[in-house]
Structures are given as C-alpha cells and as structure tokens.
Amino acid sequence: MSDKQKRASAYWKENVRYLFILLTIWFLVSYGAGILFKDALDTIKVGGFKLGFWFAQQGSIYVFVILIFVYVRLMNKLDKKYGYDE
C-alpha cells in the first residue's frame, strides 16, 4: 500500500469515527431525550412547555443543526491534517 493510500485510509477512518460520534449524540438527544427520558424531563418546563415535549419537537432539530456546524469544523481540521484542504 502506498503512502497516499495509507493517508486516504486514515483520513476515511477518522471521518467515519467523527460521523459515528456525532450521529450517536443526535440519536441520544432525539430518541433519548424525546422518548426514553421524556417522563423525567417533563418535570422541567422551558417557555411554559415540558422539557421532554420541547426536545421531541424542537430540541433535536436544534442539536442537529449545531452538529452540522461541528462536523464542518471537524472536517476542515481533518482536511488540513491530511493535506486535502484547498
């Protein structure tokens, strides 16, 4: 395997690791907070709404958008690290 192939393989492996971590966070927020932990979170109110309801309706969307920006930042750093930046 050439050096270029090793670098590309390491790049892809790190990219997949980032994706797995970020998608796990999104799953925990959307499924966990919106469904599994809903009853515990409903004891807290945000803007007059129960927190479990808020996460199910709005929170997971906000977290998803934030994770997109986090992913872009991580990928920019990863591109520079492996020399794929322009």
Biopython code that builds the backbone (N, CA, C, O; Angstrom):
import numpy as np
from Bio.PDB.StructureBuilder import StructureBuilder

atoms = [
    (1, "MET", "N", (0.849, -1.179, 0.000)),
    (1, "MET", "CA", (0.000, 0.000, 0.000)),
    (1, "MET", "C", (0.896, 1.244, 0.000)),
    (1, "MET", "O", (1.838, 1.349, 0.785)),
    (2, "SER", "N", (0.586, 2.162, -0.880)),
    (2, "SER", "CA", (1.401, 3.374, -0.995)),
    (2, "SER", "C", (1.078, 4.340, 0.144)),
    (2, "SER", "O", (0.091, 4.181, 0.862)),
    (3, "ASP", "N", (1.942, 5.344, 0.283)),
    (3, "ASP", "CA", (1.753, 6.355, 1.328)),
    (3, "ASP", "C", (0.447, 7.117, 1.116)),
    (3, "ASP", "O", (-0.250, 7.453, 2.073)),
    (4, "LYS", "N", (0.125, 7.383, -0.151)),
    (4, "LYS", "CA", (-1.110, 8.112, -0.465)),
    (4, "LYS", "C", (-2.334, 7.295, -0.051)),
    (4, "LYS", "O", (-3.300, 7.845, 0.479)),
    (5, "GLN", "N", (-2.291, 5.989, -0.291)),
    (5, "GLN", "CA", (-3.407, 5.115, 0.088)),
    (5, "GLN", "C", (-3.535, 5.008, 1.607)),
    (5, "GLN", "O", (-4.646, 4.992, 2.138)),
    (6, "LYS", "N", (-2.400, 4.935, 2.305)),
    (6, "LYS", "CA", (-2.431, 4.875, 3.767)),
    (6, "LYS", "C", (-3.033, 6.151, 4.346)),
    (6, "LYS", "O", (-3.835, 6.107, 5.279)),
    (7, "ARG", "N", (-2.635, 7.290, 3.776)),
    (7, "ARG", "CA", (-3.167, 8.575, 4.234)),
    (7, "ARG", "C", (-4.673, 8.669, 3.981)),
    (7, "ARG", "O", (-5.429, 9.135, 4.834)),
    (8, "ALA", "N", (-5.094, 8.223, 2.807)),
    (8, "ALA", "CA", (-6.519, 8.253, 2.474)),
    (8, "ALA", "C", (-7.317, 7.313, 3.387)),
    (8, "ALA", "O", (-8.429, 7.640, 3.800)),
    (9, "SER", "N", (-6.756, 6.173, 3.691)),
    (9, "SER", "CA", (-7.419, 5.216, 4.577)),
    (9, "SER", "C", (-7.539, 5.780, 6.000)),
    (9, "SER", "O", (-8.583, 5.644, 6.637)),
    (10, "ALA", "N", (-6.477, 6.408, 6.489)),
    (10, "ALA", "CA", (-6.506, 7.014, 7.821)),
    (10, "ALA", "C", (-7.502, 8.173, 7.864)),
    (10, "ALA", "O", (-8.213, 8.352, 8.852)),
    (11, "TYR", "N", (-7.545, 8.945, 6.800)),
    (11, "TYR", "CA", (-8.492, 10.060, 6.689)),
    (11, "TYR", "C", (-9.922, 9.540, 6.768)),
    (11, "TYR", "O", (-10.736, 10.063, 7.528)),
    (12, "TRP", "N", (-10.227, 8.509, 5.980)),
    (12, "TRP", "CA", (-11.583, 7.975, 5.954)),
    (12, "TRP", "C", (-11.962, 7.365, 7.300)),
    (12, "TRP", "O", (-13.096, 7.514, 7.756)),
    (13, "LYS", "N", (-11.015, 6.679, 7.934)),
    (13, "LYS", "CA", (-11.276, 6.067, 9.238)),
    (13, "LYS", "C", (-11.618, 7.130, 10.281)),
    (13, "LYS", "O", (-12.544, 6.952, 11.072)),
    (14, "GLU", "N", (-10.882, 8.220, 10.282)),
    (14, "GLU", "CA", (-11.150, 9.299, 11.221)),
    (14, "GLU", "C", (-12.474, 9.988, 10.902)),
    (14, "GLU", "O", (-13.202, 10.376, 11.816)),
    (15, "ASN", "N", (-12.793, 10.145, 9.623)),
    (15, "ASN", "CA", (-14.059, 10.733, 9.197)),
    (15, "ASN", "C", (-15.235, 9.884, 9.686)),
    (15, "ASN", "O", (-16.206, 10.427, 10.214)),
    (16, "VAL", "N", (-15.162, 8.578, 9.520)),
    (16, "VAL", "CA", (-16.222, 7.681, 9.962)),
    (16, "VAL", "C", (-16.369, 7.730, 11.487)),
    (16, "VAL", "O", (-17.480, 7.652, 12.011)),
    (17, "ARG", "N", (-15.258, 7.859, 12.181)),
    (17, "ARG", "CA", (-15.308, 7.967, 13.652)),
    (17, "ARG", "C", (-16.058, 9.229, 14.057)),
    (17, "ARG", "O", (-16.897, 9.184, 14.957)),
    (18, "TYR", "N", (-15.767, 10.359, 13.405)),
    (18, "TYR", "CA", (-16.485, 11.603, 13.679)),
    (18, "TYR", "C", (-17.983, 11.441, 13.409)),
    (18, "TYR", "O", (-18.816, 11.857, 14.214)),
    (19, "LEU", "N", (-18.311, 10.835, 12.273)),
    (19, "LEU", "CA", (-19.721, 10.615, 11.933)),
    (19, "LEU", "C", (-20.430, 9.775, 12.985)),
    (19, "LEU", "O", (-21.546, 10.095, 13.396)),
    (20, "PHE", "N", (-19.785, 8.710, 13.414)),
    (20, "PHE", "CA", (-20.377, 7.830, 14.419)),
    (20, "PHE", "C", (-20.642, 8.580, 15.720)),
    (20, "PHE", "O", (-21.720, 8.454, 16.301)),
    (21, "ILE", "N", (-19.668, 9.355, 16.176)),
    (21, "ILE", "CA", (-19.815, 10.110, 17.429)),
    (21, "ILE", "C", (-20.943, 11.137, 17.305)),
    (21, "ILE", "O", (-21.796, 11.226, 18.189)),
    (22, "LEU", "N", (-20.954, 11.909, 16.223)),
    (22, "LEU", "CA", (-21.963, 12.956, 16.058)),
    (22, "LEU", "C", (-23.362, 12.371, 15.878)),
    (22, "LEU", "O", (-24.326, 12.912, 16.420)),
    (23, "LEU", "N", (-23.490, 11.288, 15.136)),
    (23, "LEU", "CA", (-24.799, 10.655, 14.963)),
    (23, "LEU", "C", (-25.286, 10.008, 16.262)),
    (23, "LEU", "O", (-26.489, 9.962, 16.519)),
    (24, "THR", "N", (-24.362, 9.514, 17.073)),
    (24, "THR", "CA", (-24.728, 8.974, 18.379)),
    (24, "THR", "C", (-25.279, 10.078, 19.280)),
    (24, "THR", "O", (-26.274, 9.880, 19.977)),
    (25, "ILE", "N", (-24.628, 11.237, 19.261)),
    (25, "ILE", "CA", (-25.123, 12.374, 20.040)),
    (25, "ILE", "C", (-26.518, 12.755, 19.573)),
    (25, "ILE", "O", (-27.415, 12.967, 20.390)),
    (26, "TRP", "N", (-26.702, 12.842, 18.263)),
    (26, "TRP", "CA", (-28.019, 13.208, 17.729)),
    (26, "TRP", "C", (-29.080, 12.177, 18.112)),
    (26, "TRP", "O", (-30.199, 12.545, 18.471)),
    (27, "PHE", "N", (-28.735, 10.886, 18.037)),
    (27, "PHE", "CA", (-29.669, 9.834, 18.425)),
    (27, "PHE", "C", (-30.053, 9.960, 19.892)),
    (27, "PHE", "O", (-31.230, 9.871, 20.241)),
    (28, "LEU", "N", (-29.058, 10.167, 20.751)),
    (28, "LEU", "CA", (-29.347, 10.278, 22.181)),
    (28, "LEU", "C", (-30.248, 11.465, 22.486)),
    (28, "LEU", "O", (-31.133, 11.379, 23.338)),
    (29, "VAL", "N", (-30.021, 12.572, 21.788)),
    (29, "VAL", "CA", (-30.850, 13.756, 22.017)),
    (29, "VAL", "C", (-32.251, 13.546, 21.458)),
    (29, "VAL", "O", (-33.236, 13.810, 22.148)),
    (30, "SER", "N", (-32.355, 13.076, 20.223)),
    (30, "SER", "CA", (-33.676, 12.976, 19.597)),
    (30, "SER", "C", (-34.480, 11.800, 20.152)),
    (30, "SER", "O", (-35.647, 11.965, 20.507)),
    (31, "TYR", "N", (-33.881, 10.639, 20.228)),
    (31, "TYR", "CA", (-34.617, 9.460, 20.697)),
    (31, "TYR", "C", (-34.615, 9.389, 22.219)),
    (31, "TYR", "O", (-35.645, 9.145, 22.847)),
    (32, "GLY", "N", (-33.432, 9.608, 22.799)),
    (32, "GLY", "CA", (-33.316, 9.510, 24.257)),
    (32, "GLY", "C", (-34.111, 10.575, 24.976)),
    (32, "GLY", "O", (-34.976, 10.261, 25.794)),
    (33, "ALA", "N", (-33.827, 11.834, 24.682)),
    (33, "ALA", "CA", (-34.492, 12.927, 25.391)),
    (33, "ALA", "C", (-35.948, 13.060, 24.969)),
    (33, "ALA", "O", (-36.793, 13.411, 25.792)),
    (34, "GLY", "N", (-36.256, 12.791, 23.717)),
    (34, "GLY", "CA", (-37.616, 12.954, 23.229)),
    (34, "GLY", "C", (-38.544, 11.794, 23.569)),
    (34, "GLY", "O", (-39.761, 11.970, 23.621)),
    (35, "ILE", "N", (-37.975, 10.593, 23.803)),
    (35, "ILE", "CA", (-38.825, 9.420, 24.030)),
    (35, "ILE", "C", (-38.455, 8.696, 25.334)),
    (35, "ILE", "O", (-39.294, 8.563, 26.224)),
    (36, "LEU", "N", (-37.216, 8.233, 25.447)),
    (36, "LEU", "CA", (-36.834, 7.406, 26.590)),
    (36, "LEU", "C", (-36.851, 8.163, 27.916)),
    (36, "LEU", "O", (-37.360, 7.653, 28.914)),
    (37, "PHE", "N", (-36.302, 9.366, 27.930)),
    (37, "PHE", "CA", (-36.202, 10.131, 29.180)),
    (37, "PHE", "C", (-37.272, 11.211, 29.270)),
    (37, "PHE", "O", (-37.159, 12.132, 30.079)),
    (38, "LYS", "N", (-38.307, 11.106, 28.446)),
    (38, "LYS", "CA", (-39.351, 12.121, 28.372)),
    (38, "LYS", "C", (-40.009, 12.367, 29.724)),
    (38, "LYS", "O", (-40.185, 13.517, 30.127)),
    (39, "ASP", "N", (-40.372, 11.300, 30.427)),
    (39, "ASP", "CA", (-41.068, 11.461, 31.705)),
    (39, "ASP", "C", (-40.213, 12.193, 32.733)),
    (39, "ASP", "O", (-40.716, 13.043, 33.468)),
    (40, "ALA", "N", (-38.930, 11.870, 32.787)),
    (40, "ALA", "CA", (-38.038, 12.554, 33.730)),
    (40, "ALA", "C", (-37.848, 14.012, 33.330)),
    (40, "ALA", "O", (-37.806, 14.889, 34.192)),
    (41, "LEU", "N", (-37.733, 14.275, 32.041)),
    (41, "LEU", "CA", (-37.528, 15.646, 31.568)),
    (41, "LEU", "C", (-38.788, 16.496, 31.660)),
    (41, "LEU", "O", (-38.707, 17.723, 31.715)),
    (42, "ASP", "N", (-39.950, 15.852, 31.677)),
    (42, "ASP", "CA", (-41.205, 16.601, 31.747)),
    (42, "ASP", "C", (-41.406, 17.304, 33.088)),
    (42, "ASP", "O", (-42.312, 18.126, 33.223)),
    (43, "THR", "N", (-40.582, 16.994, 34.068)),
    (43, "THR", "CA", (-40.680, 17.697, 35.356)),
    (43, "THR", "C", (-40.102, 19.100, 35.263)),
    (43, "THR", "O", (-40.319, 19.923, 36.152)),
    (44, "ILE", "N", (-39.363, 19.381, 34.185)),
    (44, "ILE", "CA", (-38.751, 20.700, 33.955)),
    (44, "ILE", "C", (-39.526, 21.395, 32.847)),
    (44, "ILE", "O", (-39.885, 20.770, 31.849)),
    (45, "LYS", "N", (-39.786, 22.685, 33.020)),
    (45, "LYS", "CA", (-40.513, 23.439, 31.986)),
    (45, "LYS", "C", (-39.595, 24.485, 31.356)),
    (45, "LYS", "O", (-38.801, 25.129, 32.042)),
    (46, "VAL", "N", (-39.720, 24.643, 30.025)),
    (46, "VAL", "CA", (-38.979, 25.642, 29.262)),
    (46, "VAL", "C", (-39.999, 26.434, 28.459)),
    (46, "VAL", "O", (-40.680, 25.878, 27.597)),
    (47, "GLY", "N", (-40.107, 27.715, 28.734)),
    (47, "GLY", "CA", (-41.053, 28.556, 27.998)),
    (47, "GLY", "C", (-42.493, 28.099, 28.137)),
    (47, "GLY", "O", (-43.294, 28.284, 27.222)),
    (48, "GLY", "N", (-42.828, 27.504, 29.270)),
    (48, "GLY", "CA", (-44.183, 27.027, 29.502)),
    (48, "GLY", "C", (-44.444, 25.620, 28.984)),
    (48, "GLY", "O", (-45.532, 25.083, 29.189)),
    (49, "PHE", "N", (-43.463, 25.011, 28.316)),
    (49, "PHE", "CA", (-43.626, 23.656, 27.783)),
    (49, "PHE", "C", (-42.744, 22.692, 28.558)),
    (49, "PHE", "O", (-41.671, 23.056, 29.039)),
    (50, "LYS", "N", (-43.214, 21.459, 28.669)),
    (50, "LYS", "CA", (-42.420, 20.432, 29.339)),
    (50, "LYS", "C", (-41.169, 20.155, 28.504)),
    (50, "LYS", "O", (-41.223, 20.134, 27.275)),
    (51, "LEU", "N", (-40.036, 19.943, 29.193)),
    (51, "LEU", "CA", (-38.758, 19.780, 28.503)),
    (51, "LEU", "C", (-38.747, 18.555, 27.586)),
    (51, "LEU", "O", (-38.150, 18.609, 26.511)),
    (52, "GLY", "N", (-39.387, 17.459, 27.979)),
    (52, "GLY", "CA", (-39.460, 16.275, 27.117)),
    (52, "GLY", "C", (-40.181, 16.575, 25.817)),
    (52, "GLY", "O", (-39.748, 16.149, 24.746)),
    (53, "PHE", "N", (-41.279, 17.307, 25.911)),
    (53, "PHE", "CA", (-42.017, 17.722, 24.715)),
    (53, "PHE", "C", (-41.165, 18.643, 23.852)),
    (53, "PHE", "O", (-41.143, 18.509, 22.629)),
    (54, "TRP", "N", (-40.458, 19.585, 24.494)),
    (54, "TRP", "CA", (-39.622, 20.536, 23.761)),
    (54, "TRP", "C", (-38.536, 19.803, 22.976)),
    (54, "TRP", "O", (-38.298, 20.113, 21.809)),
    (55, "PHE", "N", (-37.868, 18.820, 23.620)),
    (55, "PHE", "CA", (-36.830, 18.061, 22.906)),
    (55, "PHE", "C", (-37.422, 17.280, 21.745)),
    (55, "PHE", "O", (-36.816, 17.207, 20.676)),
    (56, "ALA", "N", (-38.585, 16.703, 21.936)),
    (56, "ALA", "CA", (-39.205, 15.930, 20.867)),
    (56, "ALA", "C", (-39.589, 16.826, 19.686)),
    (56, "ALA", "O", (-39.503, 16.398, 18.535)),
    (57, "GLN", "N", (-40.009, 18.056, 19.959)),
    (57, "GLN", "CA", (-40.495, 18.943, 18.900)),
    (57, "GLN", "C", (-39.412, 19.864, 18.331)),
    (57, "GLN", "O", (-39.364, 20.075, 17.119)),
    (58, "GLN", "N", (-38.556, 20.405, 19.169)),
    (58, "GLN", "CA", (-37.597, 21.421, 18.733)),
    (58, "GLN", "C", (-36.143, 21.062, 19.012)),
    (58, "GLN", "O", (-35.271, 21.292, 18.174)),
    (59, "GLY", "N", (-35.890, 20.513, 20.162)),
    (59, "GLY", "CA", (-34.516, 20.293, 20.617)),
    (59, "GLY", "C", (-33.669, 19.457, 19.694)),
    (59, "GLY", "O", (-32.508, 19.785, 19.447)),
    (60, "SER", "N", (-34.233, 18.375, 19.176)),
    (60, "SER", "CA", (-33.438, 17.508, 18.306)),
    (60, "SER", "C", (-33.077, 18.212, 17.000)),
    (60, "SER", "O", (-32.015, 17.961, 16.431)),
    (61, "ILE", "N", (-33.955, 19.092, 16.525)),
    (61, "ILE", "CA", (-33.655, 19.846, 15.303)),
    (61, "ILE", "C", (-32.522, 20.830, 15.554)),
    (61, "ILE", "O", (-31.598, 20.937, 14.747)),
    (62, "TYR", "N", (-32.589, 21.557, 16.681)),
    (62, "TYR", "CA", (-31.520, 22.500, 17.021)),
    (62, "TYR", "C", (-30.180, 21.782, 17.184)),
    (62, "TYR", "O", (-29.151, 22.245, 16.692)),
    (63, "VAL", "N", (-30.208, 20.658, 17.872)),
    (63, "VAL", "CA", (-28.971, 19.894, 18.073)),
    (63, "VAL", "C", (-28.431, 19.416, 16.728)),
    (63, "VAL", "O", (-27.221, 19.455, 16.508)),
    (64, "PHE", "N", (-29.299, 18.969, 15.829)),
    (64, "PHE", "CA", (-28.861, 18.520, 14.508)),
    (64, "PHE", "C", (-28.155, 19.643, 13.747)),
    (64, "PHE", "O", (-27.099, 19.425, 13.153)),
    (65, "VAL", "N", (-28.733, 20.838, 13.766)),
    (65, "VAL", "CA", (-28.118, 21.979, 13.073)),
    (65, "VAL", "C", (-26.766, 22.321, 13.692)),
    (65, "VAL", "O", (-25.805, 22.597, 12.974)),
    (66, "ILE", "N", (-26.690, 22.303, 15.015)),
    (66, "ILE", "CA", (-25.408, 22.565, 15.694)),
    (66, "ILE", "C", (-24.382, 21.508, 15.302)),
    (66, "ILE", "O", (-23.219, 21.829, 15.055)),
    (67, "LEU", "N", (-24.808, 20.246, 15.244)),
    (67, "LEU", "CA", (-23.892, 19.168, 14.870)),
    (67, "LEU", "C", (-23.392, 19.304, 13.437)),
    (67, "LEU", "O", (-22.273, 18.889, 13.133)),
    (68, "ILE", "N", (-24.196, 19.874, 12.559)),
    (68, "ILE", "CA", (-23.732, 20.128, 11.188)),
    (68, "ILE", "C", (-22.555, 21.094, 11.214)),
    (68, "ILE", "O", (-21.550, 20.866, 10.541)),
    (69, "PHE", "N", (-22.670, 22.174, 11.988)),
    (69, "PHE", "CA", (-21.571, 23.135, 12.087)),
    (69, "PHE", "C", (-20.340, 22.512, 12.751)),
    (69, "PHE", "O", (-19.210, 22.789, 12.348)),
    (70, "VAL", "N", (-20.555, 21.681, 13.755)),
    (70, "VAL", "CA", (-19.438, 20.977, 14.398)),
    (70, "VAL", "C", (-18.748, 20.065, 13.390)),
    (70, "VAL", "O", (-17.520, 20.013, 13.335)),
    (71, "TYR", "N", (-19.538, 19.345, 12.591)),
    (71, "TYR", "CA", (-18.971, 18.446, 11.586)),
    (71, "TYR", "C", (-18.152, 19.213, 10.554)),
    (71, "TYR", "O", (-17.067, 18.772, 10.173)),
    (72, "VAL", "N", (-18.655, 20.346, 10.102)),
    (72, "VAL", "CA", (-17.917, 21.167, 9.130)),
    (72, "VAL", "C", (-16.577, 21.589, 9.723)),
    (72, "VAL", "O", (-15.545, 21.514, 9.055)),
    (73, "ARG", "N", (-16.594, 22.026, 10.962)),
    (73, "ARG", "CA", (-15.340, 22.456, 11.608)),
    (73, "ARG", "C", (-14.367, 21.287, 11.745)),
    (73, "ARG", "O", (-13.179, 21.424, 11.455)),
    (74, "LEU", "N", (-14.877, 20.137, 12.189)),
    (74, "LEU", "CA", (-14.018, 18.958, 12.326)),
    (74, "LEU", "C", (-13.445, 18.528, 10.980)),
    (74, "LEU", "O", (-12.276, 18.155, 10.895)),
    (75, "MET", "N", (-14.256, 18.579, 9.938)),
    (75, "MET", "CA", (-13.778, 18.166, 8.620)),
    (75, "MET", "C", (-12.756, 19.146, 8.053)),
    (75, "MET", "O", (-11.815, 18.731, 7.376)),
    (76, "ASN", "N", (-12.925, 20.427, 8.316)),
    (76, "ASN", "CA", (-11.918, 21.399, 7.880)),
    (76, "ASN", "C", (-10.577, 21.115, 8.545)),
    (76, "ASN", "O", (-9.532, 21.173, 7.896)),
    (77, "LYS", "N", (-10.608, 20.808, 9.839)),
    (77, "LYS", "CA", (-9.365, 20.456, 10.547)),
    (77, "LYS", "C", (-8.771, 19.159, 9.997)),
    (77, "LYS", "O", (-7.558, 19.042, 9.823)),
    (78, "LEU", "N", (-9.643, 18.190, 9.728)),
    (78, "LEU", "CA", (-9.183, 16.907, 9.206)),
    (78, "LEU", "C", (-8.582, 17.068, 7.810)),
    (78, "LEU", "O", (-7.561, 16.455, 7.498)),
    (79, "ASP", "N", (-9.205, 17.881, 6.983)),
    (79, "ASP", "CA", (-8.674, 18.141, 5.645)),
    (79, "ASP", "C", (-7.274, 18.748, 5.723)),
    (79, "ASP", "O", (-6.378, 18.352, 4.978)),
    (80, "LYS", "N", (-7.093, 19.700, 6.618)),
    (80, "LYS", "CA", (-5.765, 20.317, 6.776)),
    (80, "LYS", "C", (-4.753, 19.308, 7.296)),
    (80, "LYS", "O", (-3.605, 19.285, 6.854)),
    (81, "LYS", "N", (-5.182, 18.479, 8.231)),
    (81, "LYS", "CA", (-4.280, 17.483, 8.820)),
    (81, "LYS", "C", (-3.742, 16.518, 7.769)),
    (81, "LYS", "O", (-2.573, 16.135, 7.818)),
    (82, "TYR", "N", (-4.585, 16.126, 6.823)),
    (82, "TYR", "CA", (-4.191, 15.146, 5.805)),
    (82, "TYR", "C", (-3.840, 15.788, 4.466)),
    (82, "TYR", "O", (-3.588, 15.081, 3.490)),
    (83, "GLY", "N", (-3.821, 17.107, 4.408)),
    (83, "GLY", "CA", (-3.403, 17.785, 3.195)),
    (83, "GLY", "C", (-4.430, 17.811, 2.081)),
    (83, "GLY", "O", (-4.068, 17.907, 0.909)),
    (84, "TYR", "N", (-5.709, 17.727, 2.429)),
    (84, "TYR", "CA", (-6.770, 17.771, 1.420)),
    (84, "TYR", "C", (-7.435, 19.126, 1.335)),
    (84, "TYR", "O", (-8.393, 19.297, 0.582)),
    (85, "ASP", "N", (-6.952, 20.080, 2.083)),
    (85, "ASP", "CA", (-7.565, 21.420, 2.037)),
    (85, "ASP", "C", (-7.106, 22.151, 0.781)),
    (85, "ASP", "O", (-6.068, 21.839, 0.197)),
    (86, "GLU", "N", (-7.901, 23.119, 0.392)),
    (86, "GLU", "CA", (-7.588, 23.854, -0.843)),
    (86, "GLU", "C", (-6.959, 25.176, -0.516)),
    (86, "GLU", "O", (-6.623, 25.940, -1.420)),
]
sb = StructureBuilder()
sb.init_structure("model")
sb.init_model(0)
sb.init_chain("A")
sb.init_seg("    ")
for serial, (resi, resn, name, xyz) in enumerate(atoms, 1):
    if name == "N":
        sb.init_residue(resn, " ", resi, " ")
    sb.init_atom(name, np.array(xyz, "f"), 0.0, 1.0, " ", f" {name:<3s}", serial, name[0])
structure = sb.get_structure()
